[in-house]
């Protein structure tokens, strides 16, 4: 899930719509609401945040510090105009990247992936057994062949790979894929997505790489 902070509803709503078209969940905040939220939201909800986008808002330079106190998710500032002084000020405040609006959502996803790779010293993708999983919108590959997946299933696989070795709950997966404020979709939809994903992986791999335990959640395993 991406969190967008901006004074203007038209901006947060615009980004939310563009993220949705790419199959990425997001939510928007005005600055005053965001400050209260980031200081009080439960840790389990914060783990669902992939990145924070800081648009034009009052006291924007304060937010990177508030975010860093509770989350390691990338922080990207979005500027309306090119201004060296403002850019340097934002980097000094602790943002991970500064981009200029308008920017394509796929570029944002790629930049977030690059920042995460620097944090984790990871490569462009992750190998899990015979499966290669990308984090830039591409479908995974199994033994070199592309496995086409719907966006939700692909995002769930990416989330499981990111948390490989840890068991994640249905709620955590739901929050990451649909967002913690989506009240129009039931959490049970996750079970349907995972069931379809497991069937496709089992067909290609010859075994089921997703281990599930009732009440404990899901974990990605490799042979």
MDAnalysis code that builds the backbone (N, CA, C; Angstrom):
import MDAnalysis as mda
import numpy as np

u = mda.Universe.empty(669, n_residues=223, atom_resindex=np.repeat(np.arange(223), 3), trajectory=True)
u.add_TopologyAttr("name", ["N", "CA", "C"] * 223)
u.add_TopologyAttr("resid", np.arange(1, 224))
u.add_TopologyAttr("resname", ["UNK", "UNK", "UNK", "UNK", "UNK", "UNK", "UNK", "UNK", "UNK", "UNK", "UNK", "UNK", "UNK", "UNK", "UNK", "UNK", "UNK", "UNK", "UNK", "UNK", "UNK", "UNK", "UNK", "UNK", "UNK", "UNK", "UNK", "UNK", "UNK", "UNK", "UNK", "UNK", "UNK", "UNK", "UNK", "UNK", "UNK", "UNK", "UNK", "UNK", "UNK", "UNK", "UNK", "UNK", "UNK", "UNK", "UNK", "UNK", "UNK", "UNK", "UNK", "UNK", "UNK", "UNK", "UNK", "UNK", "UNK", "UNK", "UNK", "UNK", "UNK", "UNK", "UNK", "UNK", "UNK", "UNK", "UNK", "UNK", "UNK", "UNK", "UNK", "UNK", "UNK", "UNK", "UNK", "UNK", "UNK", "UNK", "UNK", "UNK", "UNK", "UNK", "UNK", "UNK", "UNK", "UNK", "UNK", "UNK", "UNK", "UNK", "UNK", "UNK", "UNK", "UNK", "UNK", "UNK", "UNK", "UNK", "UNK", "UNK", "UNK", "UNK", "UNK", "UNK", "UNK", "UNK", "UNK", "UNK", "UNK", "UNK", "UNK", "UNK", "UNK", "UNK", "UNK", "UNK", "UNK", "UNK", "UNK", "UNK", "UNK", "UNK", "UNK", "UNK", "UNK", "UNK", "UNK", "UNK", "UNK", "UNK", "UNK", "UNK", "UNK", "UNK", "UNK", "UNK", "UNK", "UNK", "UNK", "UNK", "UNK", "UNK", "UNK", "UNK", "UNK", "UNK", "UNK", "UNK", "UNK", "UNK", "UNK", "UNK", "UNK", "UNK", "UNK", "UNK", "UNK", "UNK", "UNK", "UNK", "UNK", "UNK", "UNK", "UNK", "UNK", "UNK", "UNK", "UNK", "UNK", "UNK", "UNK", "UNK", "UNK", "UNK", "UNK", "UNK", "UNK", "UNK", "UNK", "UNK", "UNK", "UNK", "UNK", "UNK", "UNK", "UNK", "UNK", "UNK", "UNK", "UNK", "UNK", "UNK", "UNK", "UNK", "UNK", "UNK", "UNK", "UNK", "UNK", "UNK", "UNK", "UNK", "UNK", "UNK", "UNK", "UNK", "UNK", "UNK", "UNK", "UNK", "UNK", "UNK", "UNK", "UNK", "UNK", "UNK", "UNK", "UNK", "UNK", "UNK", "UNK", "UNK", "UNK"])
u.atoms.positions = np.array([
    [0.836, -1.188, 0.000],
    [0.000, 0.000, 0.000],
    [0.878, 1.248, 0.000],
    [0.489, 2.238, -0.813],
    [1.193, 3.522, -0.853],
    [0.365, 4.558, -0.087],
    [1.040, 5.382, 0.690],
    [0.388, 6.453, 1.435],
    [0.783, 7.778, 0.797],
    [-0.228, 8.567, 0.416],
    [-0.008, 9.846, -0.254],
    [-0.434, 10.971, 0.678],
    [0.447, 11.947, 0.852],
    [0.150, 13.090, 1.718],
    [0.212, 14.369, 0.882],
    [-0.896, 15.108, 0.867],
    [-0.936, 16.355, 0.096],
    [-2.080, 17.213, 0.614],
    [-1.915, 18.527, 0.508],
    [-2.966, 19.451, 0.928],
    [-4.211, 19.361, 0.056],
    [-4.046, 18.886, -1.177],
    [-5.121, 18.949, -2.169],
    [-5.746, 17.582, -2.403],
    [-7.060, 17.532, -2.207],
    [-7.777, 16.274, -2.435],
    [-7.645, 15.818, -3.881],
    [-7.617, 16.763, -4.803],
    [-7.542, 16.396, -6.213],
    [-6.249, 15.641, -6.518],
    [-5.193, 15.938, -5.778],
    [-3.907, 15.258, -5.986],
    [-3.936, 13.855, -5.386],
    [-4.384, 13.742, -4.126],
    [-4.422, 12.414, -3.500],
    [-5.390, 11.496, -4.236],
    [-6.543, 12.040, -4.654],
    [-7.507, 11.223, -5.396],
    [-6.959, 10.823, -6.765],
    [-6.229, 11.730, -7.394],
    [-5.648, 11.424, -8.698],
    [-4.630, 10.304, -8.614],
    [-3.754, 10.377, -7.620],
    [-2.774, 9.304, -7.448],
    [-3.461, 7.988, -7.101],
    [-4.470, 8.046, -6.238],
    [-5.184, 6.826, -5.854],
    [-5.780, 6.143, -7.087],
    [-6.341, 6.937, -7.995],
    [-6.920, 6.384, -9.214],
    [-5.859, 5.752, -10.094],
    [-4.722, 6.409, -10.230],
    [-3.643, 5.878, -11.072],
    [-3.018, 4.630, -10.461],
    [-2.867, 4.616, -9.160],
    [-2.370, 3.413, -8.492],
    [-3.336, 2.252, -8.702],
    [-4.620, 2.537, -8.588],
    [-5.635, 1.497, -8.740],
    [-5.563, 0.855, -10.124],
    [-5.327, 1.668, -11.148],
    [-5.238, 1.135, -12.511],
    [-4.059, 0.192, -12.676],
    [-3.034, 0.338, -11.821],
    [-1.875, -0.548, -11.870],
    [-2.013, -1.709, -10.887],
    [-3.180, -1.795, -10.226],
    [-3.398, -2.882, -9.277],
    [-2.683, -2.688, -7.964],
    [-2.398, -1.438, -7.612],
    [-1.664, -1.122, -6.377],
    [-2.590, -0.365, -5.432],
    [-2.666, -0.803, -4.191],
    [-3.524, -0.125, -3.222],
    [-2.850, 1.140, -2.702],
    [-3.664, 2.125, -2.338],
    [-3.126, 3.382, -1.808],
    [-4.195, 4.070, -0.994],
    [-3.768, 5.047, -0.221],
    [-4.709, 5.874, 0.523],
    [-4.106, 7.263, 0.671],
    [-4.960, 8.284, 0.717],
    [-4.487, 9.656, 0.794],
    [-4.832, 10.316, 2.118],
    [-3.978, 11.222, 2.553],
    [-4.181, 11.965, 3.796],
    [-3.938, 13.451, 3.549],
    [-4.682, 14.276, 4.262],
    [-4.278, 15.667, 4.376],
    [-3.214, 15.704, 5.476],
    [-2.348, 16.729, 5.511],
    [-1.233, 16.735, 6.458],
    [-1.621, 16.556, 7.922],
    [-2.662, 17.245, 8.382],
    [-3.031, 17.139, 9.799],
    [-3.485, 15.734, 10.159],
    [-4.249, 15.094, 9.283],
    [-4.693, 13.727, 9.535],
    [-3.525, 12.756, 9.503],
    [-2.593, 12.996, 8.574],
    [-1.460, 12.080, 8.451],
    [-0.602, 12.085, 9.703],
    [-0.356, 13.256, 10.239],
    [0.513, 13.337, 11.422],
    [-0.085, 12.527, 12.570],
    [-1.371, 12.683, 12.812],
    [-2.023, 11.915, 13.878],
    [-1.956, 10.422, 13.574],
    [-2.184, 10.073, 12.310],
    [-2.215, 8.654, 11.933],
    [-0.860, 7.989, 12.105],
    [0.196, 8.601, 11.581],
    [1.505, 7.957, 11.597],
    [2.049, 7.829, 13.019],
    [1.589, 8.679, 13.913],
    [2.060, 8.598, 15.293],
    [1.290, 7.577, 16.134],
    [0.103, 7.169, 15.667],
    [-0.737, 6.303, 16.503],
    [-1.132, 4.986, 15.845],
    [-0.920, 4.826, 14.548],
    [-1.359, 3.613, 13.849],
    [-0.622, 2.391, 14.397],
    [-1.294, 1.263, 14.539],
    [-0.638, 0.039, 15.025],
    [0.484, -0.414, 14.088],
    [1.498, -1.055, 14.661],
    [2.630, -1.531, 13.869],
    [2.188, -2.484, 12.767],
    [1.181, -3.295, 13.048],
    [0.718, -4.263, 12.052],
    [0.176, -3.565, 10.804],
    [-0.403, -2.382, 10.970],
    [-0.884, -1.627, 9.813],
    [0.275, -0.980, 9.059],
    [1.283, -0.507, 9.796],
    [2.421, 0.141, 9.145],
    [3.201, -0.828, 8.264],
    [3.217, -2.110, 8.617],
    [3.954, -3.079, 7.804],
    [3.362, -3.215, 6.404],
    [2.109, -2.780, 6.237],
    [1.468, -2.873, 4.920],
    [1.891, -1.735, 3.994],
    [2.567, -0.719, 4.514],
    [2.936, 0.451, 3.708],
    [4.223, 0.166, 2.937],
    [4.140, 0.283, 1.611],
    [5.312, 0.068, 0.767],
    [6.141, 1.335, 0.617],
    [5.461, 2.480, 0.623],
    [6.177, 3.746, 0.480],
    [5.257, 4.900, 0.828],
    [5.866, 6.038, 1.175],
    [5.144, 7.270, 1.469],
    [5.473, 8.299, 0.388],
    [4.435, 8.930, -0.170],
    [4.622, 9.998, -1.136],
    [4.229, 11.315, -0.488],
    [5.155, 12.246, -0.413],
    [4.905, 13.539, 0.213],
    [4.765, 14.595, -0.863],
    [3.547, 15.064, -1.082],
    [3.298, 16.114, -2.048],
    [3.445, 17.481, -1.413],
    [2.806, 18.475, -1.992],
    [2.885, 19.836, -1.467],
    [2.059, 19.955, -0.196],
    [2.706, 20.283, 0.890],
    [1.999, 20.450, 2.160],
    [2.859, 21.246, 3.130],
    [2.204, 21.812, 4.113],
    [2.891, 22.616, 5.123],
    [3.769, 21.712, 5.985],
    [4.953, 22.197, 6.341],
    [5.875, 21.457, 7.215],
    [6.257, 20.095, 6.647],
    [6.371, 20.012, 5.327],
    [6.690, 18.727, 4.706],
    [8.024, 18.163, 5.191],
    [8.983, 19.023, 5.492],
    [10.300, 18.555, 5.898],
    [10.292, 17.858, 7.262],
    [9.193, 18.011, 8.004],
    [9.095, 17.373, 9.325],
    [8.696, 15.906, 9.199],
    [7.975, 15.573, 8.145],
    [7.370, 14.237, 8.049],
    [8.361, 13.085, 7.899],
    [9.474, 13.243, 7.175],
    [10.411, 12.114, 7.091],
    [10.881, 11.620, 8.458],
    [11.136, 12.542, 9.377],
    [11.568, 12.127, 10.718],
    [10.454, 11.381, 11.441],
    [9.221, 11.867, 11.336],
    [8.097, 11.190, 11.983],
    [7.919, 9.778, 11.422],
    [8.071, 9.665, 10.114],
    [7.921, 8.353, 9.477],
    [9.036, 7.415, 9.929],
    [10.271, 7.897, 9.920],
    [11.412, 7.057, 10.264],
    [11.366, 6.543, 11.698],
    [10.675, 7.247, 12.553],
    [10.554, 6.776, 13.936],
    [9.758, 5.490, 14.034],
    [8.945, 5.195, 12.980],
    [8.057, 4.039, 13.056],
    [8.122, 3.115, 11.854],
    [8.766, 3.532, 10.767],
    [8.742, 2.721, 9.557],
    [10.033, 2.894, 8.762],
    [10.413, 1.822, 8.041],
    [11.569, 1.886, 7.156],
    [11.133, 1.990, 5.696],
    [9.853, 2.139, 5.443],
    [9.368, 2.239, 4.071],
    [9.959, 3.475, 3.390],
    [10.257, 3.401, 2.103],
    [10.819, 4.545, 1.380],
    [9.922, 5.786, 1.459],
    [10.553, 6.936, 1.523],
    [9.844, 8.220, 1.546],
    [10.254, 9.007, 0.308],
    [9.267, 9.312, -0.532],
    [9.540, 10.026, -1.783],
    [8.784, 11.346, -1.789],
    [9.498, 12.418, -2.038],
    [8.865, 13.738, -2.145],
    [8.517, 14.016, -3.603],
    [7.334, 14.578, -3.824],
    [6.871, 14.907, -5.172],
    [6.762, 16.425, -5.289],
    [7.567, 17.007, -6.166],
    [7.555, 18.458, -6.365],
    [6.773, 18.827, -7.618],
    [6.132, 19.981, -7.580],
    [5.395, 20.474, -8.736],
    [6.314, 21.181, -9.732],
    [7.381, 21.773, -9.245],
    [8.332, 22.469, -10.114],
    [9.745, 22.057, -9.735],
    [10.657, 22.274, -10.656],
    [12.049, 21.938, -10.402],
    [12.712, 23.082, -9.642],
    [13.254, 22.758, -8.481],
    [13.896, 23.788, -7.657],
    [15.033, 23.131, -6.876],
    [16.262, 23.472, -7.203],
    [17.415, 22.844, -6.562],
    [17.409, 23.059, -5.058],
    [17.106, 24.276, -4.626],
    [17.127, 24.579, -3.194],
    [16.118, 23.711, -2.435],
    [14.920, 23.582, -2.992],
    [13.890, 22.768, -2.343],
    [14.293, 21.292, -2.323],
    [14.876, 20.827, -3.434],
    [15.305, 19.435, -3.514],
    [16.362, 19.118, -2.459],
    [17.351, 19.979, -2.339],
    [18.410, 19.766, -1.343],
    [17.853, 19.799, 0.073],
    [16.896, 20.680, 0.291],
    [16.259, 20.774, 1.606],
    [15.527, 19.474, 1.962],
    [14.859, 18.899, 0.973],
    [14.122, 17.652, 1.219],
    [15.059, 16.484, 1.492],
    [16.148, 16.400, 0.741],
    [17.119, 15.332, 1.003],
    [17.728, 15.497, 2.393],
    [18.002, 16.736, 2.781],
    [18.544, 16.983, 4.112],
    [17.557, 16.594, 5.195],
    [16.250, 16.692, 4.883],
    [15.219, 16.340, 5.855],
    [15.065, 14.822, 6.005],
    [15.629, 14.064, 5.043],
    [15.601, 12.617, 5.190],
    [14.806, 11.839, 4.169],
    [14.309, 12.498, 3.097],
    [13.586, 11.728, 2.079],
    [14.579, 10.858, 1.313],
    [14.079, 9.784, 0.710],
    [14.930, 8.866, -0.039],
    [15.052, 9.251, -1.506],
    [14.079, 10.000, -2.016],
    [14.117, 10.401, -3.414],
    [13.209, 11.607, -3.596],
    [13.493, 12.397, -4.618],
    [12.662, 13.543, -4.977],
    [12.327, 13.422, -6.459],
    [11.040, 13.482, -6.788],
    [10.608, 13.381, -8.185],
    [9.732, 14.585, -8.517],
    [9.520, 14.769, -9.802],
    [8.701, 15.898, -10.239],
    [7.381, 15.399, -10.799],
    [6.303, 16.036, -10.422],
    [4.970, 15.713, -10.921],
    [4.767, 16.383, -12.290],
    [4.198, 15.670, -13.281],
    [3.625, 14.314, -13.195],
    [4.694, 13.237, -13.371],
    [4.454, 12.085, -12.756],
    [5.351, 10.952, -12.881],
    [4.499, 9.694, -13.038],
    [4.907, 8.797, -13.906],
    [4.130, 7.579, -14.134],
    [4.235, 6.664, -12.921],
    [3.142, 5.990, -12.600],
    [3.119, 5.098, -11.448],
    [4.170, 4.001, -11.578],
    [4.394, 3.515, -12.790],
    [5.389, 2.458, -12.957],
    [6.786, 2.955, -12.625],
    [7.050, 4.228, -12.919],
    [8.352, 4.788, -12.541],
    [8.464, 4.878, -11.028],
    [7.368, 5.282, -10.373],
    [7.383, 5.321, -8.910],
    [7.657, 3.935, -8.332],
    [6.991, 2.920, -8.881],
    [7.204, 1.553, -8.403],
    [8.663, 1.134, -8.592],
    [9.237, 1.497, -9.727],
    [10.628, 1.151, -9.996],
    [11.567, 1.868, -9.028],
    [11.270, 3.138, -8.744],
    [12.115, 3.878, -7.806],
    [12.023, 3.306, -6.393],
    [10.818, 2.943, -5.982],
    [10.649, 2.340, -4.664],
    [11.404, 1.017, -4.598],
    [11.316, 0.229, -5.672],
    [12.060, -1.028, -5.707],
    [13.554, -0.807, -5.599],
    [14.069, 0.223, -6.272],
    [15.498, 0.522, -6.222],
    [15.920, 0.936, -4.818],
    [15.093, 1.747, -4.151],
    [15.400, 2.166, -2.784],
    [15.422, 0.962, -1.854],
    [14.440, 0.084, -2.004],
    [14.401, -1.114, -1.164],
    [15.618, -1.997, -1.401],
    [16.053, -2.091, -2.644],
    [17.232, -2.915, -2.935],
    [18.465, -2.343, -2.258],
    [18.554, -1.017, -2.198],
    [19.698, -0.417, -1.508],
    [19.632, -0.709, -0.018],
    [18.423, -0.652, 0.540],
    [18.254, -0.954, 1.950],
    [18.640, -2.400, 2.248],
    [18.205, -3.299, 1.370],
    [18.344, -4.729, 1.635],
    [19.535, -5.358, 0.923],
    [20.276, -4.551, 0.141],
    [21.392, -5.060, -0.635],
    [20.950, -6.232, -1.500],
    [19.769, -6.095, -2.075],
    [19.198, -7.160, -2.896],
    [19.424, -6.872, -4.369],
    [19.069, -7.823, -5.233],
    [19.198, -7.656, -6.661],
    [17.877, -7.178, -7.230],
    [17.797, -7.121, -8.554],
    [16.585, -6.638, -9.206],
    [15.404, -7.565, -8.995],
    [15.678, -8.784, -8.597],
    [14.613, -9.754, -8.406],
    [15.022, -10.681, -7.263],
    [14.181, -11.614, -6.964],
    [14.473, -12.578, -5.902],
    [14.268, -13.980, -6.439],
    [15.251, -14.839, -6.237],
    [15.145, -16.232, -6.646],
    [14.625, -17.061, -5.489],
    [13.571, -17.817, -5.743],
    [13.004, -18.719, -4.751],
    [12.923, -20.087, -5.412],
    [13.902, -20.918, -5.157],
    [13.956, -22.199, -5.834],
    [14.109, -21.992, -7.335],
    [13.186, -22.528, -8.121],
    [13.211, -22.389, -9.576],
    [12.396, -21.191, -10.057],
    [11.980, -20.369, -9.128],
    [11.110, -19.242, -9.449],
    [11.869, -17.923, -9.281],
    [11.744, -17.048, -10.271],
    [12.338, -15.707, -10.215],
    [11.194, -14.700, -10.132],
    [11.171, -13.925, -9.047],
    [10.089, -12.974, -8.812],
    [10.635, -11.551, -8.899],
    [9.979, -10.722, -9.722],
    [10.395, -9.340, -9.920],
    [9.527, -8.407, -9.065],
    [10.011, -7.190, -8.881],
    [9.276, -6.220, -8.066],
    [9.015, -4.928, -8.837],
    [8.997, -5.034, -10.159],
    [8.783, -3.853, -10.997],
    [7.572, -4.008, -11.900],
    [6.662, -4.921, -11.546],
    [5.450, -5.091, -12.336],
    [5.504, -6.231, -13.329],
    [6.692, -6.847, -13.506],
    [6.790, -7.972, -14.429],
    [6.260, -9.254, -13.780],
    [5.750, -10.141, -14.619],
    [5.298, -11.438, -14.127],
    [6.500, -12.294, -13.737],
    [6.299, -13.228, -12.800],
    [7.414, -14.092, -12.389],
    [7.801, -15.072, -13.489],
    [8.985, -15.642, -13.350],
    [9.452, -16.665, -14.271],
    [9.717, -17.950, -13.509],
    [9.364, -19.066, -14.111],
    [9.642, -20.377, -13.533],
    [10.431, -21.178, -14.556],
    [11.645, -21.523, -14.175],
    [12.583, -22.206, -15.075],
    [12.777, -21.419, -16.373],
    [12.762, -20.110, -16.256],
    [12.997, -19.241, -17.397],
    [11.768, -18.887, -18.199],
    [10.640, -19.542, -17.929],
    [9.403, -19.255, -18.658],
    [8.500, -18.334, -17.836],
    [7.912, -17.353, -18.494],
    [7.049, -16.392, -17.806],
    [5.761, -17.075, -17.362],
    [5.352, -16.782, -16.119],
    [4.068, -17.252, -15.602],
    [3.137, -16.044, -15.507],
    [2.230, -15.868, -16.492],
    [1.317, -14.709, -16.438],
    [0.385, -14.806, -15.235],
    [0.287, -13.727, -14.475],
    [-0.577, -13.698, -13.296],
    [-1.412, -12.427, -13.297],
    [-2.660, -12.502, -12.823],
    [-3.428, -11.270, -12.594],
    [-2.707, -10.410, -11.565],
    [-2.982, -9.117, -11.596],
    [-2.229, -8.196, -10.746],
    [-2.298, -8.536, -9.267],
    [-3.486, -8.906, -8.766],
    [-3.607, -9.196, -7.342],
    [-2.779, -10.407, -6.957],
    [-2.828, -11.453, -7.776],
    [-2.059, -12.659, -7.475],
    [-0.558, -12.375, -7.530],
    [-0.151, -11.564, -8.512],
    [1.260, -11.219, -8.601],
    [1.717, -10.428, -7.386],
    [0.866, -9.511, -6.930],
    [1.226, -8.697, -5.763],
    [1.304, -9.555, -4.493],
    [0.417, -10.525, -4.381],
    [0.461, -11.422, -3.223],
    [1.754, -12.232, -3.246],
    [2.127, -12.737, -4.414],
    [3.375, -13.495, -4.517],
    [4.567, -12.623, -4.143],
    [4.592, -11.385, -4.614],
    [5.677, -10.474, -4.272],
    [5.733, -10.244, -2.763],
    [4.573, -10.093, -2.146],
    [4.531, -9.857, -0.695],
    [5.063, -11.076, 0.058],
    [4.687, -12.265, -0.380],
    [5.166, -13.486, 0.270],
    [6.680, -13.637, 0.103],
    [7.179, -13.273, -1.070],
    [8.614, -13.359, -1.306],
    [9.353, -12.354, -0.428],
    [8.823, -11.144, -0.336],
    [9.441, -10.121, 0.509],
    [9.519, -10.577, 1.966],
    [8.536, -11.356, 2.387],
    [8.491, -11.833, 3.772],
    [8.876, -13.308, 3.879],
    [9.670, -13.787, 2.926],
    [10.056, -15.192, 2.929],
    [10.731, -15.565, 4.246],
    [10.324, -16.698, 4.781],
    [10.859, -17.148, 6.060],
    [10.023, -16.725, 7.243],
    [9.067, -15.827, 6.994],
    [8.144, -15.394, 8.051],
    [6.722, -15.769, 7.659],
    [5.940, -16.117, 8.639],
    [4.535, -16.434, 8.366],
    [3.722, -15.151, 8.475],
    [2.912, -14.883, 7.445],
    [2.106, -13.666, 7.430],
    [0.629, -14.049, 7.452],
    [-0.159, -13.226, 8.100],
    [-1.575, -13.519, 8.257],
    [-2.372, -13.055, 7.043],
    [-3.593, -13.534, 6.966],
    [-4.500, -13.102, 5.903],
    [-4.720, -11.597, 5.979],
    [-4.827, -11.064, 7.194],
    [-5.043, -9.622, 7.363],
    [-3.858, -8.817, 6.854],
    [-2.641, -9.292, 7.111],
    [-1.458, -8.578, 6.637],
    [-1.408, -8.559, 5.113],
    [-1.730, -9.677, 4.500],
    [-1.743, -9.732, 3.039],
    [-2.819, -8.801, 2.489],
    [-3.990, -8.851, 3.093],
    [-5.095, -7.991, 2.647],
    [-4.708, -6.522, 2.747],
    [-4.138, -6.125, 3.881],
    [-3.760, -4.729, 4.081],
    [-2.732, -4.268, 3.051],
    [-1.813, -5.160, 2.710],
    [-0.784, -4.802, 1.747],
    [-1.347, -4.674, 0.341],
    [-2.264, -5.571, -0.036],
    [-2.757, -5.606, -1.407],
    [-3.912, -4.636, -1.628],
    [-4.819, -4.538, -0.658],
    [-6.012, -3.708, -0.837],
    [-5.962, -2.398, -0.055],
    [-5.101, -2.336, 0.960],
    [-5.036, -1.123, 1.771],
    [-5.843, -1.263, 3.042],
    [-5.402, -0.602, 4.078],
    [-6.014, -0.781, 5.391],
    [-7.333, -0.028, 5.540],
    [-7.691, 0.794, 4.535],
    [-8.925, 1.563, 4.650],
    [-9.993, 1.119, 3.650],
    [-9.753, 0.004, 2.971],
    [-10.721, -0.466, 1.981],
    [-11.805, -1.272, 2.674],
    [-12.984, -0.672, 2.804],
    [-14.092, -1.335, 3.479],
    [-15.063, -1.979, 2.490],
    [-14.770, -1.861, 1.199],
    [-15.674, -2.394, 0.187],
    [-15.327, -3.822, -0.220],
    [-14.209, -4.336, 0.285],
    [-13.759, -5.679, -0.069],
    [-13.568, -6.486, 1.204],
    [-14.057, -7.717, 1.214],
    [-13.917, -8.589, 2.372],
    [-12.541, -9.261, 2.371],
    [-11.993, -9.493, 3.566],
    [-10.691, -10.140, 3.673],
    [-10.692, -11.536, 3.066],
    [-11.867, -12.166, 3.003],
    [-11.951, -13.523, 2.471],
    [-11.505, -13.601, 1.019],
    [-11.483, -12.458, 0.316],
    [-11.057, -12.466, -1.081],
    [-9.607, -12.924, -1.192],
    [-8.819, -12.704, -0.123],
    [-7.424, -13.138, -0.124],
    [-7.331, -14.650, -0.291],
    [-8.208, -15.385, 0.387],
    [-8.185, -16.837, 0.292],
    [-8.428, -17.293, -1.134],
    [-9.344, -16.621, -1.840],
    [-9.629, -16.965, -3.234],
    [-8.414, -16.698, -4.111],
    [-7.783, -15.533, -3.943],
    [-6.595, -15.202, -4.733],
    [-5.471, -16.215, -4.486],
    [-5.241, -16.536, -3.218],
    [-4.145, -17.456, -2.886],
    [-4.438, -18.853, -3.416],
    [-5.688, -19.270, -3.348],
    [-6.053, -20.583, -3.878],
    [-5.730, -20.687, -5.364],
    [-6.075, -19.643, -6.132],
    [-5.790, -19.637, -7.568],
    [-4.281, -19.572, -7.831],
    [-3.590, -18.758, -7.024],
    [-2.137, -18.639, -7.181],
    [-1.450, -19.969, -6.897],
    [-1.865, -20.652, -5.850],
    [-1.252, -21.934, -5.493],
    [-1.459, -22.969, -6.586],
    [-2.634, -22.962, -7.167],
    [-2.930, -23.917, -8.230],
    [-2.002, -23.707, -9.424],
    [-1.786, -22.450, -9.808],
    [-0.911, -22.147, -10.940],
    [0.541, -22.488, -10.626],
    [0.990, -22.169, -9.414],
    [2.367, -22.485, -9.032],
    [2.582, -23.990, -8.958],
    [1.600, -24.687, -8.408],
    [1.704, -26.146, -8.290],
    [1.801, -26.791, -9.676],
    [1.021, -26.267, -10.618],
    [1.023, -26.818, -11.977],
    [2.393, -26.641, -12.627],
    [3.021, -25.491, -12.423],
    [4.312, -25.211, -13.062],
    [5.484, -25.855, -12.302],
    [5.429, -25.812, -10.972],
    [6.560, -26.277, -10.177],
    [6.506, -27.774, -9.867],
    [5.283, -28.302, -9.828],
    [5.131, -29.702, -9.443],
    [4.934, -29.879, -7.956],
    [4.904, -28.768, -7.236],
    [4.624, -28.807, -5.794],
    [4.056, -27.459, -5.377],
    [3.490, -27.405, -4.190],
    [2.891, -26.175, -3.677],
    [3.919, -25.443, -2.810],
    [4.394, -24.262, -3.247],
    [5.416, -23.557, -2.464],
    [4.859, -22.697, -1.330],
    [3.531, -22.613, -1.225],
    [2.930, -21.773, -0.182],
    [2.396, -22.671, 0.930],
    [3.016, -22.572, 2.081],
    [2.586, -23.352, 3.238],
    [1.571, -22.537, 4.038],
    [0.448, -23.145, 4.346],
    [-0.573, -22.428, 5.113],
    [-0.938, -23.226, 6.354],
    [-1.127, -22.512, 7.430],
    [-1.558, -23.121, 8.688],
    [-2.714, -22.298, 9.244],
    [-3.756, -22.978, 9.607],
    [-4.944, -22.297, 10.095],
    [-4.612, -21.454, 11.326],
    [-5.101, -20.250, 11.339],
    [-4.932, -19.261, 12.413],
    [-3.520, -18.647, 12.429],
    [-2.555, -19.251, 11.714],
    [-1.187, -18.735, 11.739],
    [-0.821, -17.987, 10.463],
    [-1.428, -18.375, 9.342],
    [-1.184, -17.651, 8.104],
    [-0.396, -18.433, 7.080],
    [0.320, -17.688, 6.220],
    [0.975, -18.265, 5.051],
    [2.480, -17.990, 5.079],
    [3.202, -18.925, 4.473],
    [4.658, -18.767, 4.411],
    [5.133, -19.374, 3.095],
    [6.047, -18.678, 2.416],
    [6.580, -19.172, 1.157],
    [7.779, -20.069, 1.430],
    [7.742, -21.272, 0.879],
    [8.843, -22.227, 1.037],
    [9.357, -22.594, -0.342],
    [10.610, -23.007, -0.418],
    [11.194, -23.388, -1.704],
    [11.914, -24.710, -1.562],
    [11.972, -25.434, -2.661],
    [12.728, -26.690, -2.706],
    [14.003, -26.515, -3.507],
])
